[in-house]
Amino acid sequence: MNLGQIISWRQDDRAVLFRCASGATGRIDFIMPQIVRIRATQKERFPTAVLHKYGFIAEQIAGPPFAVAARESEGRLEVGADALQVKIHQETGQLAFYDAQGQCLLQGTDNGVQLEPAGYVVRFNITPDEKFYGFGDQNREQLEHRGTKPRMWIVNVKRYIPIPFFMSSKGYGLFVNTTRDIAFDLGATDSEQLAFSSPGSCVDIYVMAGSGMPELLDLYTRLTGRPVLPPKWSFGLWFICRQQANDHEVITDAHNMRKEGVPCDVIGLEPGWMKVYYDASTQKDWHSERFPRPKWEHLKPYTFTSALKRMGFKLELWECNDYDLSYEAERMAAKRAETNVYAGHPEEEEQLYQGYLEPDEHLSRPRRLDKITIPEEPWFEHHKKFIDQGVDFFKQDGAYQVLEHPDRLWGNQMTDAQMHNLYPLLYSQQMYEGFKEYTGRRPCCFTPAGWAGLQRYTGTWTGDTGGKKETLVACQNLALSGHHLVTCDMDVTIAEGIHYGFLLPWATVNSFNYWRHPWLLGEDLAPIFKDYARLRSRLIPYIYSCAYEAHLTGMPMMRPMVLAFPEEQAGHGYKYQYMLGPSLLVGAFTHELHLPTGEWYDYWNGQKYSGGRTISYNPPENRGGALFVRAGTLLPTQPVQPYVGADKSRALIIEVFPGAQGSFTLFDDDGVSMEFEQGMYGRTELRMQGDEHGLVIRIGERKGSYTNQPERIPTTLRVLSEKRPRRVLKDNQELAAGAWRHDGRYLTIELGDVPQAGCTCSIGWS
């Protein structure tokens, strides 16, 4: 059944309800001037969207007031705000979306919305040059998905994190608001048509208009949640011990990290730590032989965890989960509902606002198969004893959460049709909220599985698929879908895998067995691993600042070339390179690179390259790939530390790459609390300008405040320059020669303790 002729409509503030001769009802809601929600159903009422019920989509988004106008014009119902307009043909129900300039972004076919008892189909026309990006981790071969059929249904190893959101090169994004199975067809069947279909009686989509992908990601993450900001220590190296490790081996591994000078922050344990292997119950406990518990445990912390803490490590435990999370999800939803007040006229409330949970009537005889769940007890409850013993976070393995349960009836009366894709979201949400409430500290969540909105709670790894180039495509597809905290099981058996693994937003080594231990990699790879671990440690101020930018704006830490350089069409096809933040270009598993327009420096040797071209690149023997820095970069780094936060002075080394004007915002906070949610963090603007005569570097005032914020920060400038300066000034006072040195490649300037007000350094070349 098509929507067909519109026979009546009415407006209530920013919502428009319309009825069709076919019996279908439609609704248009403007969430922001750039975001509109469209629904259509044959039922009497619109069903409650599951993602709304459980808190994964914002009902309202803060912003300036705006108005929505609705009118009939030239045979169309036109509903719009300043940035986006919806036009519906009054005879056919054909949908079309226009931007602020009146350009058509997206137009439905004549039979664009078809509602059937078993589900719906939506079809749009697409232009010959239109390209599509997003869809999460469901395709590891390509970043541009035209001509493919993305499937939105979680499957172990094959599709860990499908996300029903995509962005078009025409300047719009589209998000399908459901947890049901969705089949997309992006011009594969009909080259001029985009289509998607799904079970369920209600079409529910969001369309957003933006000037480019950064703005579309900003809008999408406003709607589904800003990317999470985890503890600062999580950006250091993680080392996951082998499956059979015991407490002695764990301490030995940790001690070897410190003895070998390998910076490392996290020690993790795989399922061998459990008394019962793969124990999914709430009764799990330590393996009594591998991790014996002393009789005096009630008097002091568990012995081996205390030793790890003294060495500066955080502890992670692997877990699996087949618990019914829907009971707690219902309790959390009830609490949210207590404060959720709808506006509108009372007589219209039933029709405009109230919904119902849509049953899965076509599924017969689902059963309660659960023998683990305690309905009145949240899953997080049994984690508390481990946290009290010194555990800092939990690795939420794919295990049961990615499996199908076709006969299972969940506690919220749903079947797998709606719960399968939802379950990983509930898992991370409840882990995040439970840890936050119990400890008052910033949670660190880690899972391979998810759905739309996961970026608000968790980081992910690419599952049991290793750390080769396929995972690089997966990580970039997630970055183009609003998710920024990505990593893989680093492949330490090749230099390329080490290079790539350390230059991801998170860096983790899953040892599996002794052959992946860093100090056992052999005379060629062991030094390379150590060098990259030390590089990672130095880059923490830069990486953490990029994580802050992602949290505040939705711009991911890992940026595919099409996102970072939309104007550089020639570089969009290079899927084995990416930007880590705004300044570092990483090439992995490839010798062919596209350097965008401008000047670039090889980070390994300082050699300058002109951009706007493709180059063939071979890294030095002791490196695993390309790392380039954009000219004009101010790269905040720190001295190598055994673990994040070991240096209480927070000393900075700002690496300067001249050749263009540049700036960078350095963020910092206490690294562990939730104070940042109240705006308690510091930010410092770094700026540079210069020419052939001189260079001026400004370290701006440190704005904002947070607990234990240092008053003065020891700061060093390290300027890439073959020229020896004639003089160096700090705040217009010439520095003595002993305060700076030049080795023929780098000019190192010791600025001393820089106060909160900042300082200016001027370098005269001639």
C-alpha positions in Angstrom: 0.0 0.0 0.0 1.4 3.4 -1.0 0.7 6.5 1.0 -1.4 8.0 -1.7 -3.5 11.1 -1.6 -3.4 13.4 1.5 -6.9 14.1 2.6 -6.3 16.2 5.7 -3.5 17.6 7.8 -2.9 19.8 10.9 0.0 21.5 12.6 0.9 21.5 16.3 4.0 23.7 16.8 6.8 21.8 15.2 4.8 18.7 14.4 2.5 18.1 11.4 0.1 15.2 11.3 -1.5 14.1 8.0 -3.9 11.4 6.9 -4.1 9.7 3.5 -6.9 8.2 1.5 -5.2 4.8 1.7 -5.8 4.8 5.5 -2.2 5.6 6.3 -1.2 8.2 8.8 2.0 10.3 8.6 3.8 12.6 11.0 6.6 15.2 10.5 8.6 16.4 13.5 11.4 19.0 13.3 13.9 18.2 16.0 16.3 21.0 14.9 16.2 23.3 11.8 18.5 20.8 10.2 16.9 17.5 11.4 13.4 16.2 10.6 11.7 13.0 11.6 9.2 11.3 9.3 6.9 8.6 10.3 4.2 6.7 8.5 2.0 3.8 9.6 -1.3 2.0 8.8 -2.1 1.5 12.5 -4.2 3.7 14.7 -1.2 5.0 16.6 2.5 5.3 16.0 4.4 2.6 17.9 6.9 3.7 20.5 10.3 3.7 19.0 12.5 1.2 21.0 15.6 3.4 20.8 13.6 6.3 22.2 12.1 4.2 25.0 15.5 3.0 26.2 17.2 6.4 26.0 19.3 6.2 22.9 17.8 9.1 20.9 17.3 12.6 22.2 13.7 13.7 22.4 14.8 17.3 22.3 18.1 19.0 21.3 19.3 22.2 23.0 19.6 25.1 20.6 18.1 28.5 19.8 14.4 28.7 19.2 13.1 28.1 15.7 9.8 28.0 13.9 8.3 25.5 11.5 6.0 26.6 8.8 3.4 24.4 7.0 1.4 25.3 4.0 -0.1 23.9 0.8 1.5 25.1 -2.4 1.3 23.8 -6.0 -0.2 20.5 -5.1 2.2 19.8 -2.3 2.2 20.0 1.5 5.3 21.9 2.4 6.7 21.7 6.0 10.0 23.3 6.8 12.4 25.3 8.9 15.2 27.6 7.7 17.7 24.8 6.9 15.5 22.0 5.7 12.1 21.6 4.0 9.9 18.6 3.4 7.5 18.5 0.5 4.9 15.8 0.1 2.9 15.5 -3.2 -0.7 15.7 -2.1 -2.0 13.2 -4.7 0.8 10.5 -4.6 2.4 11.0 -1.1 5.8 11.3 -2.8 8.4 12.7 -0.4 11.1 15.2 -1.2 13.7 17.1 0.9 15.2 20.5 0.1 18.1 22.5 1.7 18.1 26.1 2.6 19.0 27.1 -0.9 16.1 25.2 -2.4 18.2 22.5 -3.8 16.7 19.0 -3.8 18.7 16.7 -1.5 16.5 13.6 -1.7 13.4 12.7 -3.6 11.2 9.6 -3.3 10.0 7.6 -6.2 6.3 7.6 -7.1 5.8 4.6 -5.0 8.4 5.7 -2.5 6.7 4.5 0.7 5.0 1.1 0.7 3.4 -0.1 3.9 2.5 -3.8 4.0 1.4 -6.1 6.9 4.8 -7.8 7.0 6.9 -4.6 6.8 7.6 -1.6 4.6 9.8 -0.5 1.7 11.1 3.0 1.1 12.6 4.1 -2.2 14.4 7.2 -3.2 15.9 8.4 -6.5 19.6 8.9 -6.6 21.8 10.9 -8.9 24.6 9.3 -11.1 27.5 10.8 -9.1 26.0 10.4 -5.6 28.1 8.5 -3.1 27.3 7.0 0.3 29.3 6.6 3.5 28.6 5.1 6.9 26.6 2.0 7.8 29.1 1.0 10.6 31.1 -2.2 10.6 29.2 -4.4 8.1 31.6 -4.2 5.1 35.4 -4.4 5.4 36.2 -4.0 1.7 35.1 -0.4 0.9 34.4 3.0 2.4 32.0 4.2 -0.3 29.0 1.9 -0.5 27.2 2.7 -3.7 26.3 -0.5 -5.6 26.2 -2.6 -2.4 23.4 -4.1 -0.3 24.3 -3.3 3.4 22.5 -5.6 5.8 21.7 -4.2 9.3 21.7 -7.4 11.4 24.5 -8.3 13.8 26.3 -11.5 12.9 29.4 -12.7 14.8 32.7 -11.9 12.9 30.8 -10.9 9.8 28.8 -7.8 11.0 29.7 -6.8 14.5 28.4 -3.2 14.4 25.9 -2.4 11.6 24.6 1.1 12.0 21.5 2.2 10.0 22.9 5.7 9.3 24.6 7.0 6.2 25.7 10.3 4.7 25.4 11.3 1.0 27.9 13.3 -1.0 24.9 15.6 -1.8 24.9 16.9 1.8 22.2 14.9 3.6 22.3 12.1 6.2 19.6 9.5 6.8 19.0 7.4 9.9 16.5 4.6 10.1 15.1 4.6 13.7 14.6 0.9 14.5 16.4 -2.1 16.0 14.9 -4.5 13.5 16.6 -6.1 10.6 17.1 -3.7 7.7 18.1 -4.4 4.1 19.5 -1.5 2.1 20.0 -1.5 -1.7 22.3 1.4 -2.8 21.8 1.2 -6.5 22.7 -2.4 -6.7 19.4 -3.6 -8.2 18.5 -0.3 -9.9 21.4 2.0 -10.5 19.1 5.1 -10.1 17.4 4.1 -6.9 18.2 3.8 -3.2 15.9 1.5 -1.2 15.6 -0.1 2.2 13.1 -2.5 3.7 12.4 -3.8 7.2 9.7 -5.7 9.2 7.4 -3.6 11.4 4.4 -1.5 10.7 5.9 2.0 10.9 8.4 3.8 8.7 10.5 5.9 11.1 13.4 7.9 9.6 15.4 11.0 10.4 16.8 13.1 7.6 19.4 15.8 8.2 20.9 18.5 6.1 24.5 19.8 6.5 27.2 21.6 4.6 29.4 18.5 4.7 30.2 15.3 6.5 31.6 17.0 9.7 28.3 18.9 10.2 26.3 15.8 9.4 28.3 13.8 12.1 27.7 16.7 14.5 24.0 16.5 13.8 23.8 12.7 14.1 25.7 12.6 17.4 23.5 15.4 18.8 20.6 13.1 18.0 22.1 9.8 19.2 24.7 11.0 21.7 28.1 12.5 21.7 31.1 10.1 21.6 32.1 9.1 25.1 35.2 10.5 26.8 36.9 7.6 28.7 39.5 7.9 31.4 42.8 9.4 30.2 44.7 6.3 31.1 42.7 4.3 28.5 44.7 6.0 25.8 47.9 4.3 26.9 48.9 0.8 25.8 46.8 -2.2 26.9 48.3 -5.7 27.3 46.0 -8.7 27.6 47.7 -11.7 29.1 47.5 -15.2 27.7 44.4 -17.3 28.4 46.1 -19.5 31.0 47.9 -16.8 32.9 48.0 -17.0 36.7 48.7 -14.3 39.3 52.4 -14.9 39.2 52.5 -14.6 35.4 50.4 -11.5 35.4 52.7 -9.8 37.9 55.7 -11.0 35.9 54.3 -9.5 32.7 53.6 -6.2 34.4 57.0 -6.1 35.9 58.6 -6.9 32.5 56.8 -4.0 31.0 58.4 -1.7 33.5 61.8 -3.4 33.4 61.9 -3.3 29.6 60.9 0.4 29.5 57.7 -0.3 27.6 55.0 2.3 28.6 51.8 0.5 29.5 48.6 1.3 31.4 46.3 -1.7 31.3 46.8 -5.4 32.1 43.9 -7.5 31.0 42.8 -11.1 31.7 41.0 -13.4 29.3 38.4 -16.0 30.4 41.0 -18.2 32.1 40.7 -16.0 35.2 37.3 -17.6 35.9 36.7 -20.6 38.1 34.2 -21.8 35.5 35.4 -21.1 31.9 33.0 -18.8 30.0 30.8 -18.4 33.1 27.8 -16.2 32.1 26.2 -16.4 35.6 26.2 -13.8 38.4 28.1 -16.3 40.5 31.4 -16.1 38.6 34.6 -16.1 40.7 38.4 -16.3 40.5 40.0 -19.5 39.4 41.1 -20.9 42.8 44.4 -22.3 41.5 45.5 -19.5 39.1 44.3 -16.7 41.4 44.1 -18.0 45.0 42.5 -15.7 47.4 44.2 -15.1 50.7 42.3 -15.6 54.0 42.9 -12.0 54.9 41.3 -10.6 51.8 38.5 -8.9 53.9 41.2 -6.9 55.7 43.0 -5.5 52.6 42.8 -5.5 48.8 43.3 -8.6 46.8 47.1 -9.2 46.7 48.0 -9.3 43.0 45.7 -6.4 42.1 47.4 -4.2 44.8 50.8 -5.0 43.3 49.5 -3.9 39.8 48.2 -0.7 41.3 51.6 0.1 42.9 53.2 -0.3 39.4 50.6 2.1 37.9 48.5 -0.5 36.0 44.7 -0.7 35.6 43.1 -4.1 35.6 40.6 -5.4 33.0 38.6 -8.7 33.2 37.0 -10.5 30.3 33.4 -11.5 30.6 30.5 -13.0 28.7 26.8 -12.2 29.0 23.5 -14.0 28.3 21.6 -12.2 31.0 18.2 -10.7 30.3 19.0 -7.0 30.3 15.5 -5.9 29.4 14.3 -5.9 33.0 16.8 -3.3 34.0 16.2 -1.4 30.7 12.5 -1.2 31.7 13.4 0.2 35.1 15.7 2.8 33.6 13.0 3.7 31.1 10.4 4.1 33.9 12.8 6.6 35.7 13.2 8.6 32.5 9.5 8.7 31.9 8.9 10.3 35.3 10.6 13.4 34.1 9.5 13.3 30.5 6.6 15.8 30.0 5.1 16.3 26.6 3.8 19.6 25.4 0.7 20.0 23.3 -3.0 20.1 23.6 -4.7 17.5 25.9 -7.3 16.5 23.3 -4.5 15.8 20.7 -2.2 13.9 23.1 -3.5 10.5 22.3 -3.2 10.9 18.6 0.0 13.0 18.4 2.2 11.7 21.3 1.2 8.4 22.9 2.6 5.2 21.5 2.7 1.5 22.2 5.3 -1.2 22.0 4.8 -3.1 18.7 4.4 -6.8 19.2 5.9 -9.4 16.9 2.7 -11.1 16.0 4.2 -13.1 13.1 6.5 -15.0 15.5 4.9 -18.0 17.1 5.4 -19.5 20.5 8.5 -17.7 21.9 9.5 -19.1 25.2 11.3 -18.0 28.3 14.6 -19.9 28.1 16.5 -18.0 30.7 17.9 -19.8 33.7 20.5 -17.1 34.6 18.7 -13.8 35.1 17.5 -12.5 38.5 14.7 -10.2 37.2 14.9 -7.8 40.2 18.7 -7.5 40.0 20.7 -5.5 37.4 23.5 -7.3 35.6 26.0 -4.8 36.9 25.3 -5.7 40.5 27.6 -8.7 40.6 30.5 -6.6 39.1 30.7 -4.6 42.3 32.7 -7.2 44.3 35.4 -7.3 41.5 35.6 -3.5 41.4 36.0 -3.5 45.2 39.0 -5.9 44.7 40.7 -3.5 42.3 39.2 -4.3 38.8 38.9 -1.1 36.7 36.8 -2.3 33.8 35.4 -5.3 31.9 35.9 -6.6 28.4 32.4 -7.4 27.1 33.2 -10.2 24.8 31.0 -11.0 21.7 30.2 -14.4 23.1 26.4 -14.7 23.5 25.6 -11.1 22.8 26.1 -11.4 19.1 24.2 -14.7 18.8 20.6 -15.1 17.6 17.9 -16.3 20.1 14.9 -16.9 17.7 12.8 -18.7 20.3 13.6 -16.5 23.3 11.0 -14.3 24.9 12.7 -11.5 26.8 11.4 -10.0 30.0 10.1 -6.9 28.2 7.9 -9.1 26.0 10.1 -8.6 23.0 11.6 -11.3 20.8 14.8 -11.3 18.9 13.2 -9.4 16.1 13.7 -6.2 18.1 16.1 -7.3 20.9 18.9 -8.9 18.8 20.4 -5.6 17.5 19.3 -3.8 20.7 21.0 -6.1 23.2 24.6 -4.9 22.7 23.4 -1.3 23.3 21.7 -2.2 26.5 24.8 -4.1 27.6 27.1 -1.1 27.2 24.6 1.4 28.5 24.1 -0.5 31.7 27.8 -1.2 32.1 28.5 2.5 31.7 25.7 3.8 34.0 26.3 1.1 36.6 30.0 1.8 36.9 29.5 5.6 37.0 26.8 5.4 39.7 28.8 2.9 41.8 32.2 4.4 41.7 31.6 8.1 40.8 34.5 7.6 38.3 34.6 7.8 34.6 33.7 4.5 33.1 35.8 2.6 30.5 33.6 0.2 28.4 34.9 -2.1 25.8 32.9 -4.3 23.4 33.0 -5.6 19.8 29.3 -5.3 19.2 26.8 -2.4 18.9 24.1 -0.5 17.0 23.2 3.2 16.5 24.1 5.2 19.6 26.9 3.0 20.9 29.4 5.9 20.7 27.7 7.5 23.7 28.9 4.7 26.1 31.7 2.5 24.8 34.8 1.9 22.8 35.1 -1.1 20.5 37.6 -3.5 18.9 37.1 -5.3 15.6 36.4 -8.7 17.3 38.2 -11.9 16.6 39.6 -10.8 13.3 43.2 -9.9 14.1 44.9 -6.6 13.2 45.4 -6.6 9.5 44.2 -4.2 6.8 40.6 -5.4 6.8 40.1 -4.0 10.3 41.4 -0.6 9.1 38.4 -0.4 6.7 36.1 -1.4 9.5 37.4 1.3 11.9 37.0 4.0 9.2 33.5 2.9 8.4 32.7 3.2 12.1 34.3 6.7 12.2 32.0 7.7 9.3 29.1 6.4 11.4 29.6 8.6 14.5 31.8 6.2 16.5 35.4 7.2 17.4 36.9 4.8 20.0 38.1 2.0 17.8 41.0 -0.5 17.9 41.9 -4.1 17.0 43.9 -7.0 18.4 47.3 -5.6 17.3 49.3 -7.8 15.0 52.7 -7.7 16.6 54.2 -10.3 14.3 54.8 -7.8 11.6 56.1 -4.2 11.7 53.1 -3.0 9.7 50.7 -4.3 12.4 52.7 -2.7 15.2 52.7 0.6 13.3 49.0 0.6 12.6 48.0 -0.8 16.1 49.8 2.0 17.9 48.3 4.7 15.8 44.7 3.9 16.4 42.5 5.8 19.0 43.1 2.9 21.4 46.1 0.6 21.3 45.8 -3.0 22.6 47.8 -6.2 22.4 46.0 -9.5 23.0 48.9 -11.8 23.7 46.9 -15.1 23.3 50.2 -16.9 24.1 53.8 -16.2 24.8 54.7 -15.5 21.1 53.0 -12.1 21.3 54.7 -10.9 24.4 56.7 -7.7 23.5 60.0 -8.8 25.0 59.8 -12.1 23.2 59.3 -10.7 19.6 62.9 -11.2 18.6 65.7 -8.9 17.9 64.0 -7.2 14.9 60.5 -6.6 16.1 61.0 -6.1 19.9 62.9 -2.8 19.4 60.3 -1.6 16.9 57.5 -2.4 19.4 59.3 -0.6 22.2 59.9 2.5 20.0 56.2 2.7 19.0 55.1 2.2 22.6 57.3 5.2 23.6 55.9 7.2 20.7 52.4 6.4 21.9 53.3 7.6 25.4 54.7 10.9 23.9 51.5 11.5 21.9 49.1 11.2 24.8 48.4 15.0 25.1 47.6 15.2 21.4 45.5 12.0 21.3 43.6 13.1 24.4 42.8 16.5 22.9 41.5 14.8 19.8 39.3 12.6 22.0 37.9 15.8 23.6 37.2 17.3 20.2 35.3 14.1 19.3 33.3 14.3 22.5 32.4 17.9 22.0 31.7 18.0 18.3 31.3 14.4 17.0 34.4 14.7 14.8 36.1 11.3 15.1 39.7 10.9 16.2 40.3 8.7 13.2 39.4 10.5 10.0 39.1 8.9 6.6 40.4 11.1 3.7 37.0 11.8 2.4 36.0 13.3 5.8 39.3 15.2 6.5 39.8 16.5 2.9 36.4 16.5 1.1 37.8 18.8 -1.5 40.6 16.4 -2.4 38.7 14.1 -4.7 41.8 12.3 -5.8 42.5 11.1 -2.3 39.1 9.6 -1.5 39.9 6.2 -2.9 42.9 5.6 -0.6 41.4 3.5 2.1 44.7 2.4 3.8 45.5 5.9 5.0 43.7 8.2 7.4 44.2 11.2 9.6 44.7 10.7 13.3 43.3 14.0 14.5 43.8 17.1 12.4 47.6 16.9 12.0 48.9 13.3 11.6 48.5 11.4 8.4 48.9 7.6 8.9 49.6 5.1 6.1 49.2 1.4 6.9 49.7 -1.8 4.8 50.4 0.3 1.7 53.3 1.9 -0.1 51.1 4.3 -2.2 49.9 7.4 -0.4 48.0 10.5 -1.5 49.3 13.6 0.2 46.7 16.4 0.2 47.5 19.8 -1.1 50.0 21.7 1.0 53.4 20.8 2.6 54.0 17.7 4.6 56.8 16.4 6.7 57.9 12.8 7.2 57.7 12.4 10.9 60.5 9.8 10.9 63.2 11.9 9.3 61.9 15.4 8.9 62.0 15.3 5.1 59.6 17.8 3.4 57.1 16.8 0.7 54.8 18.8 -1.5 51.2 17.6 -1.5 48.5 17.4 -4.0 49.9 14.2 -5.4 50.3 10.5 -5.0 53.7 9.2 -3.8 55.4 5.8 -3.4 56.7 5.5 0.1 59.0 3.1 1.9 59.4 3.6 5.6 62.7 3.3 7.4 63.7 -0.3 8.3 62.7 0.2 12.0 59.3 1.6 11.2 56.2 -0.2 9.9 54.5 2.5 7.8 54.1 6.2 6.9 53.5 8.9 9.4 53.3 12.4 8.0 52.7 15.8 9.7 51.0 18.7 8.1 53.0 21.9 7.8 51.7 24.4 10.3 51.3 21.8 13.0 51.7 22.4 16.7 51.9 18.9 18.1 51.6 18.7 21.9 53.5 15.8 23.3 55.1 14.8 26.6 58.2 13.1 27.9 57.9 9.3 27.8 56.2 8.0 30.9 55.8 4.5 32.2 52.1 5.1 32.5 49.7 8.0 31.9 49.8 10.4 34.8 53.2 9.2 36.2 54.6 12.8 35.7 52.6 14.9 38.0 54.0 18.1 36.6 52.3 17.5 33.2 55.4 18.6 31.3 54.8 19.5 27.7 57.0 19.2 24.6 55.3 21.1 21.7 56.7 19.8 18.4 56.6 22.6 15.8 56.4 22.0 12.0 56.7 25.4 10.2 55.7 26.2 6.7 52.1 27.5 7.3 50.1 29.2 9.9 48.6 26.8 12.3 46.7 26.3 15.5 45.7 23.6 17.9 43.4 23.4 21.0 45.0 21.5 23.8 42.5 20.0 26.3 43.2 18.5 29.7 41.4 17.6 32.9 41.8 15.4 35.9 41.5 12.4 33.6 39.3 10.2 35.9 36.3 11.9 37.3 33.0 13.0 35.7 33.8 16.7 36.3 34.2 17.3 32.6 30.4 16.9 32.2 30.0 20.1 34.3 32.5 21.9 32.0 35.5 21.4 34.4 38.3 21.0 31.9 41.2 23.2 30.7 41.8 24.3 27.1 44.8 26.1 25.7 45.1 27.6 22.2 48.4 27.1 20.5 49.1 29.3 17.5 51.9 29.8 15.1 52.7 32.3 12.3 55.8 33.1 10.4 57.8 33.6 7.2 61.3 33.3 6.0 62.4 36.0 8.5 61.0 34.6 11.7 58.5 32.5 13.6 56.1 33.4 16.4 54.6 30.7 18.6 51.9 31.7 21.1 50.9 29.5 24.0 47.6 31.0 25.0 46.0 31.5 28.4 44.8 28.2 29.9 41.1 28.7 30.2 38.8 26.7 32.4 39.7 24.8 35.6 39.6 21.3 37.0 40.7 19.4 40.1 44.5 19.3 40.7 45.1 21.7 37.7 48.8 22.8 37.8 49.5 26.5 38.0 52.6 26.3 35.9 53.6 23.7 33.3 57.2 22.9 32.3 57.2 23.5 28.5 59.7 22.8 25.8 59.4 23.8 22.1 61.0 21.4 19.5 61.0 23.2 16.1 61.9 21.3 13.0 64.4 23.6 11.3 67.7 23.2 9.5 68.3 26.9 10.0 70.1 28.1 13.2 68.2 31.1 14.7 69.9 34.5 15.1 68.0 35.0 18.3 65.2 33.6 20.4 62.8 35.6 22.6 60.3 34.7 25.3 57.8 37.4 26.0 60.1 39.9 24.2 63.0 39.0 26.5 66.0 37.4 24.7 66.8 33.9 25.9 70.4 33.1 26.7 72.1 30.6 24.4 71.9 28.0 27.2 68.1 28.0 27.1 68.1 26.8 23.5 70.1 24.5 21.3 70.2 23.6 17.6 71.5 20.2 16.3 71.1 20.9 12.6 67.6 19.5 12.3 65.8 20.5 15.4 65.7 23.8 17.4 65.0 22.9 21.1 63.8 25.8 23.3 63.4 25.4 27.1 60.6 27.8 28.1 60.6 26.7 31.7 57.4 26.8 33.8 54.8 28.5 31.6 52.1 30.2 33.8 48.4 30.0 33.3 48.5 33.3 31.4 50.6 31.6 28.7 53.6 33.1 26.8 54.9 34.0 23.4 58.1 32.7 21.8 59.7 34.6 18.8 62.4 33.1 16.7 64.4 35.3 14.3 66.1 33.5 11.4 67.8 36.5 10.0 
